[in-house]
Amino acid sequence: MHHFHYKNESLHCENVDLSSITDTYGTPTYIYSAQTFRDSYQRLDKALAEIDHEISYAVKANSNIAILHLLKELGSGFDIVSAGELYRVIAAGGDAAHCTFAGVGKTDEEINYALDQGIYCFNVESIHELEVINSLAKAKGIKAPVALRVNPNVDAKTHKYISTGKAENKFGIDFEAIEGAYAHVAANLDSLEIKGLQMHIGSQLTQVKPFEEAVNKVLSLVRMLKDTYAIEFFSIGGGIGIVYEDALASGQQSWWDKQTDEQRPLTPELYAERIVPLLKPLGLKILLEPGRFIAGNAGVLVTECLYEKSGKSKSFRMVDAAMNDLIRPALYEGYHQIVPFKQSQISDKTLIGDIVGPICETGDFFCQSVELPNIERGDYIALMSAGAYGFTMASNYNSRPLPTEILVDGDEFKVIRKRQTFTDLIAGESV
Ligand SMILES: *Cc1c(COP(=O)(O)O)cnc(C)c1O
């Protein structure tokens, strides 16, 4: 569910006509819906009401400080993967004591910064990392809070680049080795405090089964850790998927009502219905690390059509956004529904073609061989479901300034990040 829809035949975010934004701020521009962020957060929070839980929003999905501030106001904690993300959380008014720090390659500088800021917990991914955190904490005369990330070796049934819970992935400590790792901490690493257990099996999961399988697999381990080390939390990670295919229609409840049980994408209610009964008897605090679920459908990337071209076998529309602005299609075949600003431009004829950006890479496309909207030079489109892993993955490739970010809230909108200037582009460089 989200708040992008047609009103009077033109595409709106909440009550704001998107063309009123592009008229002033141009393109390419990310536009986010504050109410969609609130709705997703609160819906998930409510679904888990029966258990002691905390939502640790995965900052890497969308890390603009206005978004972090909005989530903090709702009560969210944060899952971070770098010191830079911790810096952002603090700049947004968030509390380090509600941050968990994930990732396989934390540097000494990052660990020291997180220790100084007093984060809630390091989610540690190897024995070697445990030893480094132990010695850095010892040098400060403090104890570092740690949880180990277990790799449960389950198949998340998602794209291979976003699957993280199989034994062959680089993430976490093997299921078979995890008990030994905790024993090693307890026996030898006296500047560490054992706080919990963490796992995260992958991203964009649209079925509940892999989550169930992973939780079931580690339940007895969690019980043992609670009895032996008095852990206080179990983090079940993020990964709840969103709707990409029918993104626009999925903003309406009627679309969800129409789906059969087999078609229905994962909802917070179904997730909770199957997971909560497994977790409740543990009597632990449960952490969740959703990123995409909170941010994905809350944002679009809007872009203007520059050129049309009809080749021998295909038609093309060249737009002013490119893979540097939104890399998901090029990186992992990510799909984004193309929605014209004017409802009348939704294709009624079958003109099949590609929408491509200006960058000199064959991978610079937003869609390939799809039914194109009837757009020509000067028309605008929105690439739906771009709120997560959109701007945060953007780069300056081809010396293209990073796009503007705008947050809509009800009847109003504000710029939450200005478009980069040429001066920004070369900041820090010298001849
Ligand atoms: C990326 C990541 C998440 C968030 O994943 P989503 O699919 O966006 O929910 C959560 N936890 C960890 C450890 C991650 O690396």
PDBQT file of the ligand as one rigid body, heavy atoms in Angstrom, charges set to zero:
ROOT
HETATM    1  C1  LIG A 501      20.218  -5.163   3.972  1.00  0.00    +0.000 C 
HETATM    2  C2  LIG A 501      19.953  -5.711   5.313  1.00  0.00    +0.000 A 
HETATM    3  C3  LIG A 501      18.675  -5.610   5.875  1.00  0.00    +0.000 A 
HETATM    4  C4  LIG A 501      17.489  -5.022   5.144  1.00  0.00    +0.000 C 
HETATM    5  O1  LIG A 501      17.032  -5.843   4.125  1.00  0.00    +0.000 OA
HETATM    6  P1  LIG A 501      15.640  -5.508   3.402  1.00  0.00    +0.000 P 
HETATM    7  O2  LIG A 501      15.510  -6.562   2.376  1.00  0.00    +0.000 OA
HETATM    8  O3  LIG A 501      15.756  -4.158   2.816  1.00  0.00    +0.000 OA
HETATM    9  O4  LIG A 501      14.580  -5.595   4.430  1.00  0.00    +0.000 OA
HETATM   10  C5  LIG A 501      18.501  -6.065   7.165  1.00  0.00    +0.000 A 
HETATM   11  N1  LIG A 501      19.522  -6.618   7.865  1.00  0.00    +0.000 NA
HETATM   12  C6  LIG A 501      20.761  -6.742   7.343  1.00  0.00    +0.000 A 
HETATM   13  C7  LIG A 501      21.836  -7.333   8.155  1.00  0.00    +0.000 C 
HETATM   14  C8  LIG A 501      21.006  -6.288   6.048  1.00  0.00    +0.000 A 
HETATM   15  O5  LIG A 501      22.224  -6.419   5.538  1.00  0.00    +0.000 OA
ENDROOT
TORSDOF 0
